[in-house]
Amino acid sequence: MRLKLASLALFPLLLTGCSAPGEDFAADGSCAGVKVEINFSGQSENLSRCVNIAEGGAIAKDVLAAAGISIEGTKAYGDQVICRVNQIPSDTEPLRIDGEEPYVESCEDMPAAFAYWGLWVRSSDQAEWEYAMEGISSLQLNPGQSIGLAFSLAGEAPTPTD
């Protein structure tokens, strides 16, 4: 049974052409696939991964999964609104932000304006980060592009690599 479950878990990766979780950076630090950057704004150590994908591209949700990143959406909006990335913010420990009551994210609806995830994209390593105009289930990525998530706290809106 475990073998079947493991096979099913890899099935979406085979469909999209993504590599298994890992850091597939070249020796010079470049990424021939899609670079994934996660900025946890001090809530956890930031992550940088490279995911090899097929020339035809892949959906952002599959790229993030292949990078070993867990995403939780909201009950009201599904994964079109990202609520949690790798269990941050916690569903049990309150966030403490100056000027705000201690806050525990429920993922019921829109996250608080003082504690939310931003989804970013850039077309190349030389390009500027831009807010994504689509959610992770529809955003198409191609080799050479980057996808990023940055946790905004207390009015600060960092980019994925700040």
C-alpha positions in Angstrom: 0.0 0.0 0.0 2.8 2.5 0.8 4.3 1.9 -2.6 1.0 2.7 -4.3 0.6 5.9 -2.2 4.1 7.0 -3.0 3.5 6.4 -6.7 0.3 8.4 -6.5 2.1 11.3 -4.8 4.6 11.4 -7.7 2.0 11.2 -10.4 1.3 15.0 -10.7 5.1 15.5 -11.0 5.3 13.2 -13.9 2.4 15.0 -15.6 4.0 18.4 -15.3 7.6 17.4 -15.8 8.7 18.7 -12.5 11.6 17.1 -10.6 11.3 15.6 -7.2 11.9 17.9 -4.2 15.4 19.2 -4.0 17.7 21.9 -4.9 18.7 21.4 -8.5 21.0 24.5 -8.8 24.0 24.3 -11.2 27.5 24.5 -9.7 27.5 28.3 -10.6 24.2 28.8 -8.6 22.1 29.2 -11.7 18.7 27.4 -12.2 17.8 25.9 -15.5 14.3 25.3 -14.3 12.1 27.5 -12.1 13.6 29.2 -9.1 11.4 29.1 -6.0 12.1 31.7 -3.3 10.3 31.9 0.1 10.7 34.8 2.5 9.2 33.9 5.9 9.9 37.4 7.3 11.8 36.1 10.3 9.1 33.4 11.2 11.4 30.7 9.8 14.5 30.4 7.7 14.1 31.6 4.1 14.2 29.0 1.4 15.6 28.9 -2.1 15.1 26.0 -4.4 15.4 25.1 -8.1 12.9 22.8 -9.7 13.5 21.3 -13.1 10.5 21.4 -15.4 9.7 20.4 -18.9 10.0 22.9 -21.8 6.2 23.2 -21.9 6.1 24.6 -18.5 4.2 23.8 -15.3 1.5 25.2 -13.0 2.9 27.1 -10.0 1.1 24.8 -7.5 2.9 21.8 -9.0 6.3 23.6 -8.9 5.8 24.6 -5.3 4.9 21.0 -4.4 7.9 19.7 -6.3 10.1 22.1 -4.3 8.7 20.5 -1.1 6.7 23.6 -0.1 3.3 23.0 1.5 0.6 25.5 0.8 -2.8 25.9 2.5 -5.4 28.1 1.0 -8.5 29.6 2.7 -11.9 27.9 3.1 -13.6 30.8 1.3 -11.2 31.1 -1.7 -9.3 27.8 -1.8 -5.7 28.1 -3.0 -6.4 31.3 -4.9 -5.6 33.0 -1.5 -2.6 31.6 0.2 -3.1 31.3 4.0 -0.2 29.2 5.2 3.2 28.2 3.7 5.0 25.4 5.5 2.7 25.9 8.5 3.4 29.6 8.8 1.6 31.4 10.3 0.8 28.9 12.9 -2.8 27.8 13.5 -2.1 27.6 17.3 0.5 30.2 18.2 -0.6 33.8 18.0 1.3 36.4 16.0 2.3 39.4 18.1 2.4 42.6 16.1 2.7 46.0 17.7 -0.6 47.8 17.7 -2.6 44.6 17.0 -4.3 42.1 19.3 -2.5 38.7 19.3 -3.7 37.0 16.1 -4.1 33.3 15.2 -4.8 32.7 11.5 -7.9 30.5 11.0 -7.7 30.3 7.2 -11.5 30.8 7.0 -11.5 33.9 4.8 -9.0 36.6 3.7 -5.9 36.8 6.0 -5.4 39.9 8.1 -4.0 43.0 6.3 -1.1 42.9 8.8 -0.2 39.3 8.2 -0.6 37.8 4.7 1.3 35.9 2.0 2.2 37.7 -1.3 2.7 35.7 -4.5 5.4 37.0 -6.7 6.9 36.2 -10.1 9.7 37.3 -12.2 10.6 36.5 -15.8 14.4 36.0 -15.2 17.0 36.5 -12.6 17.7 40.0 -14.0 14.0 41.1 -13.9 12.3 42.8 -11.0 9.8 40.9 -8.8 6.1 41.6 -9.6 3.0 40.5 -7.9 1.4 37.6 -9.6 -1.8 38.3 -11.5 -3.1 34.8 -11.1 -3.3 32.2 -8.3 -1.1 29.2 -7.9 -3.6 26.8 -9.6 -3.6 28.8 -12.9 -0.2 30.5 -13.0 1.9 28.9 -15.7 5.7 28.9 -15.2 8.4 28.2 -17.7 12.1 27.4 -17.4 14.1 30.5 -16.4 11.3 32.1 -14.4 11.1 32.5 -10.7 8.1 32.2 -8.3 8.2 33.6 -4.8 6.2 33.9 -1.7 6.8 36.6 0.9 5.1 36.9 4.3 4.0 40.5 4.9 3.9 41.5 8.6 2.9 44.8 10.2 2.6 46.6 7.0 5.9 45.6 5.5 5.6 44.0 2.0 9.0 42.4 1.3 9.8 40.7 -1.9 10.8 37.0 -1.8 14.5 37.8 -1.8 14.5 40.8 0.7 
